[in-house]
């Protein structure tokens, strides 16, 4: 069983930060495509076994369990196909009132896991979800596929 800081749903507390006139949860959700399989190079066979995305998800959970500094701030959740198959493995990091990111070309190596969790921490710590570009790990800078502008779940669309 994972410690509570690895799952938002089980966290004992949710840190808050002030954004404008609102108090918002200082948490993020890291969605991992568990159906991702990296496309083999020409002449290579597709390996047997679980999808690469499942291995990435499990490695992130294990690494998160060793990072008490995340302290209830990151929920790691599995999702099915994010439609980033040509740039697998893909993840999304999101939160209300913050920029949201889709990142590709990930795997379960220790280096990529550390990069992703370090970015997730800086994402949560930043006021708007936009950590300074130079402070982001190189792999994250070079493999950010999408950056979506902040949206509040409380937003009301008016005609």
KOLKENU-460092 format. One record per atom (N, C-alpha, C): residue number from 1; residue in one letter; x, y, z. Coordinates in pm, 1 decimal, padded with zeros to 6 digits. Example, Ala and Ser with C-alpha at 12.3 -4.5 7.8 and 13.67 -1.06 7.14 Angstrom:
KOLKENU-460092
NODE  1  a  01319.0  -00569.0  00780.0
NODE  1  a  01230.0  -00450.0  00780.0
NODE  1  a  01320.0  -00330.0  00780.0
NODE  2  s  01285.0  -00225.0  00708.0
NODE  2  s  01367.0  -00106.0  00714.0
NODE  2  s  01290.0  00003.0  00787.0
***
This chain:
KOLKENU-460092
NODE  1  x  00084.0  -00118.7  00000.0
NODE  1  x  00000.0  00000.0  00000.0
NODE  1  x  00088.0  00124.4  00000.0
NODE  2  x  00048.5  00223.5  -00078.0
NODE  2  x  00126.6  00345.6  -00089.8
NODE  2  x  00092.8  00443.3  00021.8
NODE  3  x  00190.6  00526.7  00060.1
NODE  3  x  00161.7  00628.1  00160.8
NODE  3  x  00060.0  00728.7  00107.7
NODE  4  x  -00009.8  00799.1  00197.6
NODE  4  x  -00116.7  00889.0  00154.9
NODE  4  x  -00070.4  01001.1  00063.9
NODE  5  x  00056.8  01041.0  00069.4
NODE  5  x  00098.6  01153.2  -00013.8
NODE  5  x  00102.7  01118.5  -00161.7
NODE  6  x  00084.2  00992.3  -00197.3
NODE  6  x  00086.9  00952.9  -00337.5
NODE  6  x  -00050.7  00951.2  -00401.4
NODE  7  x  -00153.1  00966.9  -00323.8
NODE  7  x  -00287.8  00966.1  -00378.9
NODE  7  x  -00368.3  01079.5  -00318.7
NODE  8  x  -00412.5  01169.4  -00401.7
NODE  8  x  -00490.3  01284.3  -00357.0
NODE  8  x  -00612.4  01240.4  -00277.1
NODE  9  x  -00677.0  01134.5  -00322.2
NODE  9  x  -00798.7  01090.7  -00257.1
NODE  9  x  -00773.4  01046.8  -00112.7
NODE  10  x  -00652.9  01001.1  -00080.8
NODE  10  x  -00623.5  00950.2  00051.8
NODE  10  x  -00545.7  01050.1  00137.1
NODE  11  x  -00515.0  01167.1  00081.9
NODE  11  x  -00434.0  01263.7  00155.8
NODE  11  x  -00507.0  01311.0  00280.8
NODE  12  x  -00431.6  01329.0  00388.8
NODE  12  x  -00488.7  01375.3  00514.6
NODE  12  x  -00523.4  01523.6  00508.7
NODE  13  x  -00445.6  01600.0  00435.0
NODE  13  x  -00472.3  01742.5  00420.9
NODE  13  x  -00437.3  01783.5  00279.1
NODE  14  x  -00491.9  01895.3  00239.2
NODE  14  x  -00464.5  01947.6  00106.5
NODE  14  x  -00414.2  02089.5  00122.8
NODE  15  x  -00286.0  02112.4  00094.9
NODE  15  x  -00231.3  02246.8  00111.6
NODE  15  x  -00306.6  02347.2  00025.0
NODE  16  x  -00323.1  02467.3  00076.3
NODE  16  x  -00393.3  02571.9  00003.8
NODE  16  x  -00297.6  02684.3  -00030.0
NODE  17  x  -00326.5  02753.1  -00138.6
NODE  17  x  -00252.2  02873.5  -00172.3
NODE  17  x  -00352.6  02977.5  -00219.4
NODE  18  x  -00313.3  03103.2  -00211.9
NODE  18  x  -00401.1  03212.1  -00253.0
NODE  18  x  -00369.5  03247.0  -00397.3
NODE  19  x  -00473.3  03251.4  -00481.1
NODE  19  x  -00459.4  03295.3  -00619.5
NODE  19  x  -00566.4  03400.0  -00643.6
NODE  20  x  -00524.1  03523.5  -00654.3
NODE  20  x  -00620.8  03631.3  -00670.2
NODE  20  x  -00708.1  03638.5  -00546.6
NODE  21  x  -00838.8  03631.3  -00565.6
NODE  21  x  -00933.1  03635.9  -00454.5
NODE  21  x  -00975.6  03497.0  -00408.9
NODE  22  x  -00908.9  03392.3  -00457.5
NODE  22  x  -00952.9  03256.5  -00429.8
NODE  22  x  -00849.4  03178.8  -00350.2
NODE  23  x  -00897.9  03090.5  -00262.8
NODE  23  x  -00812.1  02991.3  -00199.1
NODE  23  x  -00829.2  02864.9  -00281.8
NODE  24  x  -00720.4  02811.2  -00334.2
NODE  24  x  -00729.5  02690.9  -00416.4
NODE  24  x  -00641.0  02582.7  -00357.3
NODE  25  x  -00679.4  02458.4  -00383.7
NODE  25  x  -00598.2  02347.3  -00337.6
NODE  25  x  -00464.8  02350.1  -00409.4
NODE  26  x  -00359.8  02329.7  -00333.7
NODE  26  x  -00225.7  02326.0  -00390.7
NODE  26  x  -00193.5  02180.8  -00424.9
NODE  27  x  -00268.5  02127.5  -00520.7
NODE  27  x  -00252.1  01988.4  -00559.6
NODE  27  x  -00252.8  01976.8  -00710.9
NODE  28  x  -00199.5  01867.5  -00758.7
NODE  28  x  -00200.3  01840.3  -00901.0
NODE  28  x  -00234.2  01694.9  -00925.4
NODE  29  x  -00281.4  01667.8  -01044.8
NODE  29  x  -00312.1  01531.4  -01085.3
NODE  29  x  -00219.4  01496.1  -01200.5
NODE  30  x  -00146.2  01388.4  -01183.9
NODE  30  x  -00057.8  01337.6  -01287.6
NODE  30  x  -00126.0  01215.3  -01347.0
NODE  31  x  -00176.7  01230.1  -01469.8
NODE  31  x  -00245.8  01120.7  -01537.5
NODE  31  x  -00145.7  01049.0  -01627.1
NODE  32  x  -00139.3  00918.3  -01613.2
NODE  32  x  -00043.5  00837.2  -01688.3
NODE  32  x  -00120.0  00744.1  -01780.8
NODE  33  x  -00090.6  00752.0  -01909.8
NODE  33  x  -00153.6  00661.1  -02005.6
NODE  33  x  -00093.8  00522.2  -01985.8
NODE  34  x  -00174.2  00430.5  -01934.4
NODE  34  x  -00124.2  00295.9  -01905.4
NODE  34  x  -00134.6  00202.7  -02025.7
NODE  35  x  -00192.1  00250.7  -02135.9
NODE  35  x  -00200.3  00168.0  -02256.2
NODE  35  x  -00090.1  00201.2  -02356.4
NODE  36  x  -00006.5  00300.8  -02325.3
NODE  36  x  00102.2  00340.6  -02415.3
NODE  36  x  00199.4  00225.4  -02439.7
NODE  37  x  00234.2  00208.0  -02564.9
NODE  37  x  00343.2  00118.8  -02605.0
NODE  37  x  00428.8  00198.3  -02700.7
NODE  38  x  00557.3  00208.5  -02667.8
NODE  38  x  00645.9  00282.0  -02757.1
NODE  38  x  00655.7  00209.5  -02890.3
NODE  39  x  00659.7  00286.3  -02997.5
NODE  39  x  00669.2  00230.3  -03131.8
NODE  39  x  00811.7  00177.9  -03150.8
NODE  40  x  00826.9  00049.9  -03187.2
NODE  40  x  00962.2  -00004.1  -03205.0
NODE  40  x  01030.1  00057.5  -03327.5
NODE  41  x  01161.1  00062.7  -03322.4
NODE  41  x  01238.3  00110.7  -03436.6
NODE  41  x  01225.8  00010.5  -03550.4
NODE  42  x  01248.1  00053.5  -03674.4
NODE  42  x  01240.2  -00040.8  -03786.8
NODE  42  x  01329.7  -00162.6  -03762.2
NODE  43  x  01273.9  -00279.5  -03784.8
NODE  43  x  01348.1  -00403.4  -03765.7
NODE  43  x  01337.1  -00460.8  -03625.3
NODE  44  x  01282.5  -00384.2  -03531.5
NODE  44  x  01264.0  -00434.4  -03395.5
NODE  44  x  01124.8  -00492.6  -03380.4
NODE  45  x  01114.1  -00591.9  -03293.7
NODE  45  x  00983.7  -00650.3  -03264.8
NODE  45  x  00921.8  -00580.1  -03144.7
NODE  46  x  00789.7  -00582.3  -03140.1
NODE  46  x  00718.6  -00527.8  -03024.5
NODE  46  x  00740.0  -00625.2  -02909.0
NODE  47  x  00793.1  -00576.7  -02795.2
NODE  47  x  00818.5  -00668.2  -02683.7
NODE  47  x  00689.0  -00719.9  -02621.9
NODE  48  x  00695.9  -00842.8  -02570.9
NODE  48  x  00582.6  -00899.1  -02497.7
NODE  48  x  00576.2  -00834.8  -02360.0
NODE  49  x  00465.4  -00854.7  -02293.2
NODE  49  x  00452.4  -00805.0  -02157.3
NODE  49  x  00357.6  -00688.1  -02149.2
NODE  50  x  00350.2  -00630.8  -02029.5
NODE  50  x  00257.3  -00519.4  -02009.6
NODE  50  x  00299.7  -00397.6  -02091.4
NODE  51  x  00205.3  -00310.3  -02121.1
NODE  51  x  00238.9  -00188.7  -02196.0
NODE  51  x  00342.5  -00103.9  -02121.6
NODE  52  x  00421.2  -00029.4  -02197.5
NODE  52  x  00522.2  00058.8  -02138.9
NODE  52  x  00458.4  00159.7  -02043.7
NODE  53  x  00338.2  00205.2  -02076.2
NODE  53  x  00268.5  00301.1  -01990.8
NODE  53  x  00236.2  00243.7  -01853.7
NODE  54  x  00203.6  00116.1  -01848.6
NODE  54  x  00177.0  00051.2  -01720.0
NODE  54  x  00304.6  00048.1  -01636.2
NODE  55  x  00418.1  00017.3  -01699.8
NODE  55  x  00546.5  00016.8  -01628.8
NODE  55  x  00579.8  00157.4  -01577.9
NODE  56  x  00550.8  00259.4  -01658.5
NODE  56  x  00573.8  00397.9  -01617.1
NODE  56  x  00487.4  00432.3  -01496.1
NODE  57  x  00360.5  00396.7  -01501.3
NODE  57  x  00268.3  00423.0  -01390.3
NODE  57  x  00319.1  00357.9  -01261.5
NODE  58  x  00357.9  00231.3  -01269.3
NODE  58  x  00405.4  00159.5  -01150.7
NODE  58  x  00535.2  00220.0  -01097.5
NODE  59  x  00625.4  00259.5  -01187.7
NODE  59  x  00751.4  00321.8  -01144.8
NODE  59  x  00725.3  00456.9  -01077.6
NODE  60  x  00629.6  00532.7  -01130.2
NODE  60  x  00594.1  00660.6  -01067.9
NODE  60  x  00536.1  00639.8  -00928.7
NODE  61  x  00450.6  00540.0  -00913.3
NODE  61  x  00394.3  00510.5  -00781.2
NODE  61  x  00504.9  00474.4  -00682.5
NODE  62  x  00596.9  00388.4  -00724.9
NODE  62  x  00707.3  00347.8  -00637.0
NODE  62  x  00793.7  00468.0  -00598.9
NODE  63  x  00825.9  00551.5  -00696.5
NODE  63  x  00910.1  00668.4  -00669.7
NODE  63  x  00838.0  00768.5  -00580.2
NODE  64  x  00709.6  00784.7  -00601.2
NODE  64  x  00630.8  00876.9  -00519.3
NODE  64  x  00630.4  00832.5  -00373.5
NODE  65  x  00626.3  00702.2  -00352.1
NODE  65  x  00626.5  00648.8  -00215.7
NODE  65  x  00754.4  00686.0  -00141.2
NODE  66  x  00859.6  00717.2  -00215.4
NODE  66  x  00988.4  00754.1  -00155.4
NODE  66  x  01008.6  00905.1  -00150.4
NODE  67  x  00903.9  00981.7  -00184.5
NODE  67  x  00914.8  01128.0  -00189.8
NODE  67  x  00815.4  01193.9  -00094.4
NODE  68  x  00841.8  01191.7  00036.0
NODE  68  x  00749.4  01255.4  00129.5
NODE  68  x  00737.6  01406.4  00107.3
NODE  69  x  00831.2  01465.9  00032.7
NODE  69  x  00821.5  01609.1  00003.5
NODE  69  x  00699.6  01641.0  -00082.5
NODE  70  x  00643.4  01540.6  -00148.8
NODE  70  x  00522.9  01564.3  -00228.6
NODE  70  x  00400.0  01578.3  -00139.0
NODE  71  x  00403.1  01519.4  -00020.7
NODE  71  x  00307.6  01538.5  00088.4
NODE  71  x  00164.2  01571.6  00046.8
NODE  72  x  00098.9  01480.0  -00022.5
NODE  72  x  -00041.3  01498.2  -00058.1
NODE  72  x  -00065.7  01594.7  -00171.5
NODE  73  x  00038.8  01634.3  -00241.4
NODE  73  x  00024.5  01735.8  -00344.7
NODE  73  x  00007.1  01679.0  -00485.1
NODE  74  x  00039.6  01551.8  -00505.5
NODE  74  x  00032.6  01492.9  -00638.9
NODE  74  x  -00048.5  01363.8  -00633.0
NODE  75  x  -00151.1  01355.3  -00715.8
NODE  75  x  -00225.9  01230.5  -00732.1
NODE  75  x  -00179.7  01167.9  -00863.0
NODE  76  x  -00135.8  01044.9  -00857.6
NODE  76  x  -00093.2  00974.8  -00978.6
NODE  76  x  -00205.8  00879.0  -01015.1
NODE  77  x  -00265.4  00901.3  -01131.8
NODE  77  x  -00380.8  00821.0  -01170.7
NODE  77  x  -00359.8  00758.5  -01308.3
NODE  78  x  -00404.0  00633.8  -01325.1
NODE  78  x  -00394.4  00570.0  -01456.2
NODE  78  x  -00511.4  00613.1  -01544.1
NODE  79  x  -00484.6  00632.0  -01671.9
NODE  79  x  -00590.1  00659.2  -01769.5
NODE  79  x  -00562.1  00574.1  -01892.6
NODE  80  x  -00665.9  00551.1  -01971.0
NODE  80  x  -00645.9  00478.9  -02096.1
NODE  80  x  -00618.2  00578.3  -02207.0
NODE  81  x  -00579.7  00532.9  -02317.0
NODE  81  x  -00527.6  00604.7  -02433.0
NODE  81  x  -00547.8  00756.6  -02431.4
NODE  82  x  -00435.1  00828.2  -02436.3
NODE  82  x  -00435.9  00974.1  -02445.0
NODE  82  x  -00411.9  01019.0  -02589.1
NODE  83  x  -00407.1  00923.3  -02681.1
NODE  83  x  -00392.2  00950.4  -02823.7
NODE  83  x  -00257.7  01014.9  -02857.2
NODE  84  x  -00154.7  00980.2  -02781.5
NODE  84  x  -00019.9  01029.2  -02808.6
NODE  84  x  00071.1  00915.3  -02849.9
NODE  85  x  00015.7  00819.2  -02920.6
NODE  85  x  00084.3  00693.0  -02949.3
NODE  85  x  00218.8  00710.0  -03019.8
NODE  86  x  00230.8  00806.4  -03107.9
NODE  86  x  00357.3  00825.5  -03179.3
NODE  86  x  00465.5  00885.0  -03089.8
NODE  87  x  00426.4  00938.1  -02973.8
NODE  87  x  00521.7  01000.0  -02881.8
NODE  87  x  00512.8  00936.0  -02743.2
NODE  88  x  00480.4  00807.3  -02741.8
NODE  88  x  00462.6  00735.2  -02615.4
NODE  88  x  00596.1  00725.0  -02541.5
NODE  89  x  00581.7  00719.4  -02414.4
NODE  89  x  00465.7  00720.5  -02326.8
NODE  89  x  00427.5  00865.3  -02294.5
NODE  90  x  00298.3  00887.9  -02274.0
NODE  90  x  00250.6  01022.7  -02247.5
NODE  90  x  00183.7  01032.1  -02111.1
NODE  91  x  00196.1  01151.9  -02053.0
NODE  91  x  00130.5  01183.9  -01926.7
NODE  91  x  00072.7  01324.4  -01938.3
NODE  92  x  -00021.8  01354.0  -01852.0
NODE  92  x  -00075.2  01489.5  -01840.5
NODE  92  x  -00064.3  01530.1  -01694.6
NODE  93  x  -00032.4  01656.3  -01671.6
NODE  93  x  -00036.0  01709.0  -01535.5
NODE  93  x  -00129.6  01827.9  -01536.7
NODE  94  x  -00222.4  01827.2  -01441.2
NODE  94  x  -00327.0  01928.0  -01442.9
NODE  94  x  -00372.4  01965.7  -01303.7
NODE  95  x  -00434.1  02082.2  -01296.7
NODE  95  x  -00493.7  02132.5  -01172.8
NODE  95  x  -00583.7  02249.3  -01209.8
NODE  96  x  -00684.7  02273.2  -01128.2
NODE  96  x  -00771.5  02389.0  -01149.1
NODE  96  x  -00689.8  02517.5  -01142.0
NODE  97  x  -00725.8  02612.5  -01223.8
NODE  97  x  -00666.4  02746.2  -01222.7
NODE  97  x  -00517.0  02747.2  -01253.3
NODE  98  x  -00467.8  02642.7  -01318.8
NODE  98  x  -00326.3  02636.1  -01355.2
NODE  98  x  -00314.0  02591.3  -01500.0
NODE  99  x  -00200.1  02625.6  -01559.9
NODE  99  x  -00169.2  02569.7  -01690.4
NODE  99  x  -00165.9  02418.3  -01676.8
NODE  100  x  -00201.2  02348.0  -01783.2
NODE  100  x  -00198.9  02202.6  -01785.0
NODE  100  x  -00104.4  02158.9  -01896.1
NODE  101  x  -00034.5  02048.5  -01875.2
NODE  101  x  00067.0  02002.7  -01969.5
NODE  101  x  00042.3  01858.7  -02011.0
NODE  102  x  00077.1  01827.7  -02136.3
NODE  102  x  00086.8  01690.3  -02183.5
NODE  102  x  00232.5  01672.5  -02224.8
NODE  103  x  00294.2  01568.4  -02171.3
NODE  103  x  00436.7  01544.2  -02192.3
NODE  103  x  00453.2  01405.6  -02252.2
NODE  104  x  00542.0  01393.2  -02350.5
NODE  104  x  00562.0  01266.3  -02418.5
NODE  104  x  00704.3  01216.0  -02412.4
NODE  105  x  00724.3  01104.0  -02481.6
NODE  105  x  00853.9  01036.5  -02492.1
NODE  105  x  00911.1  01001.2  -02355.2
NODE  106  x  00824.4  00950.0  -02268.9
NODE  106  x  00866.4  00910.1  -02135.0
NODE  106  x  00881.8  00759.0  -02127.5
NODE  107  x  00957.1  00714.3  -02029.7
NODE  107  x  00969.3  00571.8  -02000.8
NODE  107  x  00987.8  00556.0  -01851.0
NODE  108  x  01007.5  00434.3  -01807.3
NODE  108  x  01014.3  00408.1  -01663.7
NODE  108  x  01156.3  00415.4  -01608.2
NODE  109  x  01248.5  00477.9  -01681.7
NODE  109  x  01385.5  00492.3  -01631.3
NODE  109  x  01386.8  00587.1  -01511.5
NODE  110  x  01482.2  00566.5  -01422.8
NODE  110  x  01492.7  00649.2  -01301.8
NODE  110  x  01507.6  00797.1  -01337.3
NODE  111  x  01582.8  00827.2  -01442.4
NODE  111  x  01604.0  00966.5  -01482.0
NODE  111  x  01473.0  01034.1  -01523.6
NODE  112  x  01393.4  00966.5  -01604.6
NODE  112  x  01266.8  01025.1  -01650.6
NODE  112  x  01167.1  01036.7  -01535.1
NODE  113  x  01167.8  00938.2  -01445.9
NODE  113  x  01078.6  00942.9  -01329.1
NODE  113  x  01115.1  01062.5  -01241.6
NODE  114  x  01244.3  01080.2  -01213.9
NODE  114  x  01288.5  01194.7  -01133.1
NODE  114  x  01251.4  01326.3  -01200.6
NODE  115  x  01275.6  01335.4  -01332.2
NODE  115  x  01240.1  01457.3  -01405.7
NODE  115  x  01091.7  01487.9  -01391.2
NODE  116  x  01010.0  01386.3  -01408.3
NODE  116  x  00865.1  01405.7  -01404.4
NODE  116  x  00816.9  01445.9  -01265.5
NODE  117  x  00866.5  01379.7  -01161.9
NODE  117  x  00824.1  01415.2  -01026.1
NODE  117  x  00878.1  01551.6  -00983.9
NODE  118  x  00998.9  01586.0  -01026.7
NODE  118  x  01052.0  01719.8  -00996.7
NODE  118  x  00969.4  01827.4  -01066.4
NODE  119  x  00931.5  01801.2  -01191.9
NODE  119  x  00846.3  01896.5  -01262.5
NODE  119  x  00709.6  01906.0  -01194.8
NODE  120  x  00654.1  01792.5  -01155.9
NODE  120  x  00523.9  01792.6  -01088.2
NODE  120  x  00530.0  01875.7  -00960.5
NODE  121  x  00638.7  01863.1  -00886.1
NODE  121  x  00654.0  01941.5  -00763.0
NODE  121  x  00660.4  02090.8  -00794.1
NODE  122  x  00737.8  02129.1  -00895.3
NODE  122  x  00746.8  02271.9  -00928.8
NODE  122  x  00615.3  02322.7  -00987.6
NODE  123  x  00542.8  02237.5  -01058.1
NODE  123  x  00410.3  02272.2  -01110.3
NODE  123  x  00316.0  02306.0  -00994.8
NODE  124  x  00311.8  02219.6  -00895.6
NODE  124  x  00224.2  02240.1  -00780.3
NODE  124  x  00266.0  02364.5  -00702.4
NODE  125  x  00395.8  02384.3  -00686.6
NODE  125  x  00445.9  02497.6  -00608.8
NODE  125  x  00424.7  02632.2  -00677.7
NODE  126  x  00414.9  02632.0  -00810.0
NODE  126  x  00399.1  02758.8  -00881.8
NODE  126  x  00255.7  02809.0  -00870.1
NODE  127  x  00241.1  02938.6  -00870.3
NODE  127  x  00109.1  02998.7  -00851.8
NODE  127  x  00013.1  02964.5  -00965.1
NODE  128  x  00064.1  02963.9  -01088.7
NODE  128  x  -00024.5  02943.1  -01203.3
NODE  128  x  00004.7  02814.1  -01280.2
NODE  129  x  00090.6  02727.0  -01225.3
NODE  129  x  00122.9  02601.6  -01292.4
NODE  129  x  00227.3  02616.3  -01400.7
NODE  130  x  00292.7  02730.6  -01404.4
NODE  130  x  00390.8  02757.8  -01509.0
NODE  130  x  00527.5  02784.4  -01446.0
NODE  131  x  00598.0  02676.4  -01408.6
NODE  131  x  00730.8  02696.1  -01350.6
NODE  131  x  00822.2  02762.5  -01453.6
NODE  132  x  00921.2  02838.9  -01409.1
NODE  132  x  01013.3  02901.1  -01504.7
NODE  132  x  01071.9  02796.5  -01599.5
NODE  133  x  01078.4  02830.7  -01726.8
NODE  133  x  01122.0  02737.6  -01830.5
NODE  133  x  01259.1  02678.9  -01797.9
NODE  134  x  01352.7  02760.9  -01758.1
NODE  134  x  01489.7  02715.3  -01729.5
NODE  134  x  01496.2  02621.5  -01609.2
NODE  135  x  01396.6  02627.1  -01521.1
NODE  135  x  01395.9  02540.7  -01403.1
NODE  135  x  01337.3  02402.9  -01431.5
NODE  136  x  01279.1  02385.9  -01549.2
NODE  136  x  01219.4  02256.4  -01583.7
NODE  136  x  01328.9  02159.9  -01629.2
NODE  137  x  01315.2  02031.7  -01596.3
NODE  137  x  01413.2  01934.0  -01645.6
NODE  137  x  01418.7  01937.1  -01799.0
NODE  138  x  01536.6  01912.5  -01854.3
NODE  138  x  01557.8  01921.2  -01999.0
NODE  138  x  01459.6  01832.9  -02075.6
NODE  139  x  01439.5  01709.4  -02030.8
NODE  139  x  01347.6  01621.3  -02103.5
NODE  139  x  01206.5  01680.0  -02106.5
NODE  140  x  01165.2  01741.3  -01998.8
NODE  140  x  01031.7  01802.0  -01993.2
NODE  140  x  01024.9  01920.2  -02089.7
NODE  141  x  01127.2  02004.8  -02090.0
NODE  141  x  01129.2  02120.3  -02181.9
NODE  141  x  01120.4  02075.8  -02326.9
NODE  142  x  01192.9  01971.0  -02362.1
NODE  142  x  01201.0  01928.8  -02502.2
NODE  142  x  01085.8  01839.5  -02546.1
NODE  143  x  01007.1  01788.4  -02451.7
NODE  143  x  00901.9  01692.9  -02487.2
NODE  143  x  00764.6  01730.9  -02434.0
NODE  144  x  00745.2  01860.5  -02407.9
NODE  144  x  00611.4  01908.4  -02373.7
NODE  144  x  00533.8  01917.9  -02504.1
NODE  145  x  00430.2  01838.2  -02515.4
NODE  145  x  00352.7  01831.3  -02638.9
NODE  145  x  00245.3  01938.8  -02644.0
NODE  146  x  00185.8  01967.9  -02528.0
NODE  146  x  00075.1  02062.9  -02521.2
NODE  146  x  00083.0  02137.5  -02388.9
NODE  147  x  00055.5  02267.7  -02393.8
NODE  147  x  00035.9  02347.2  -02272.5
NODE  147  x  -00098.6  02416.6  -02288.0
NODE  148  x  -00191.4  02381.3  -02201.7
NODE  148  x  -00325.9  02438.2  -02207.1
NODE  148  x  -00339.4  02547.8  -02102.5
NODE  149  x  -00411.6  02651.3  -02136.6
NODE  149  x  -00429.0  02764.4  -02045.9
NODE  149  x  -00519.5  02728.2  -01928.5
NODE  150  x  -00502.9  02799.0  -01816.5
NODE  150  x  -00580.7  02767.8  -01696.0
NODE  150  x  -00730.8  02780.7  -01716.5
NODE  151  x  -00802.2  02689.7  -01652.3
NODE  151  x  -00948.3  02692.1  -01649.5
NODE  151  x  -00988.9  02653.0  -01508.3
NODE  152  x  -01087.1  02720.4  -01456.2
NODE  152  x  -01138.7  02686.2  -01324.5
NODE  152  x  -01257.2  02593.2  -01340.5
NODE  153  x  -01265.8  02493.4  -01254.1
NODE  153  x  -01382.6  02405.7  -01258.3
NODE  153  x  -01507.1  02482.1  -01215.6
NODE  154  x  -01488.6  02600.1  -01160.1
NODE  154  x  -01600.2  02684.2  -01118.5
NODE  154  x  -01643.2  02781.6  -01228.8
NODE  155  x  -01571.1  02778.8  -01341.9
NODE  155  x  -01601.5  02872.5  -01450.4
NODE  155  x  -01742.4  02851.1  -01503.8
NODE  156  x  -01804.3  02960.9  -01539.3
NODE  156  x  -01936.5  02956.0  -01601.4
NODE  156  x  -01923.7  03022.6  -01737.3
NODE  157  x  -01963.1  02950.4  -01840.5
NODE  157  x  -01957.4  03005.4  -01975.5
NODE  157  x  -02088.8  03076.5  -02002.7
NODE  158  x  -02077.7  03203.1  -02038.4
NODE  158  x  -02196.8  03282.0  -02067.6
NODE  158  x  -02196.6  03320.3  -02214.2
NODE  159  x  -02314.1  03322.1  -02273.3
NODE  159  x  -02326.8  03362.7  -02414.6
NODE  159  x  -02327.1  03512.3  -02426.1
***
